[in-house]
Amino acid sequence: MNGNVQKINVLIIGAGHYSTGTTSLTGHKSTDKDLGVLLPSVLALKQEGLVGEIGLVATDGARISKVRRDWISRGGQFFPSVYFECYPAEGVVNTEAYVDALKNMPRPCAALIAVPDHLHKTIMMACIAEGVHFLVVKPAVTNLRDLHDVLDAIGRKQVFGMVDYHKVFDEANILLSAEYQQGCYGKLQHATSLMTQRRDMLDIYSRQLASNAATNINHYLGSHYIHMVGFITGAKVLDVRATAQFGVAEKMLNKNGIADLIETQIRWQDKSGGVFTSYHISGWSDPSETESMTYQELHLICEKGHVDSDQRYRGFRKVISGEGYSALNPYFFNLTKDPLGRLGLNTKYGFISIRAFLESCIGFIQGIITLPELDERLPTLRESASVTAALEAADLSLANDSRVVVVQHDGDRYSLEI
């Protein structure tokens, strides 16, 4: 380990919505992250001295060059210096441009992966082969075979892999988690969550849904609160049953089999051996006119009472002529400046997740924190294994008339039985 490392170079793999804000709606309709989250966060951390060189990877050199030009024209107002290398070069199409980029980026290097789910495993394995620590957007993988393959590779190469479950850094969830673990609520008996988004997301995901039929809303949104329940309690999944509702998505995309809503019921066993149930609703067919991009709430019923966390209404609502009514979440991510002209990102949990990952990479490289310690504190690939089990079990349940799927445990290994 090198104790002198103070900053880290960052390669962003994927140049879409979460990375740069670029979507099929760009220029026509705004979203809650029109400049992305990853690229502006890394640029801000470069200004702070935590990040060195920055690279951005896509597959089409012409497209990524356009993204770069467009982003600089829009993002220049927030960053006095905007520079990042792009892979591949303009005029080149290369579906494996990330391979060359991983080899070319100077060390120490970390990767931020934001590509369609079915590409996650291949790119994570490429990072591991190059000894590059990575943060991958959730869910890391959607089946246990891929999870076990990646975890085995991480163990052999001693690479730090974290999943961007940024909700663990939301102040409401930090407080909720701390009070649960202090015993303030008593035993958890039941949890429910709701997380649904405007049907604009179906437009944004249309290409991915066309190319990968396995993608569903439970992977993209349901995983948030499924993970949160496990992260708060340290419980293990016992069994899963899922149901789905159809209509809007199939009509919008002219393709059968795409669910508007997926409802997932999970039985868990907590650390004391107690069993509780959680129920999670995820959807992406809300009307485009809804006042917030995301309905999101979490409710716990415990021995000592109820805990209600409305994570949609954050106390900021507005009505604008010609636009209508909107309810904003000022705590996730936005590029607003304070009265001194500074970006206030250190209070935004989307940014905090990226900072925590990069600081942890440096700490690991310096030898001041170990992989087991990171697994205890953060949503690492190993820590979030129960989410993968729940998501695959839900998919298996949906494919079998909503039958209950049992999750078997053998140490850190999971398997499913129907």
Beta strands, then each sheet from edge to edge (+ up, - down):
strand 1: 8-13
strand 2: 51-57
strand 3: 85-87
strand 4: 109-113
strand 5: 133-136
strand 6: 161-163
strand 7: 188-198
strand 8: 236-245
strand 9: 261-269
strand 10: 275-286
strand 11: 294-302
strand 12: 305-310
strand 13: 317-320
strand 14: 324-327
strand 15: 405-410
strand 16: 413-417
sheet 1: 3+ 2+ 1+ 4+ 5+ 6+
sheet 2: 12+ 11- 7+ 10+ 9- 8+ 15- 16+
sheet 3: 13+ 14-
end
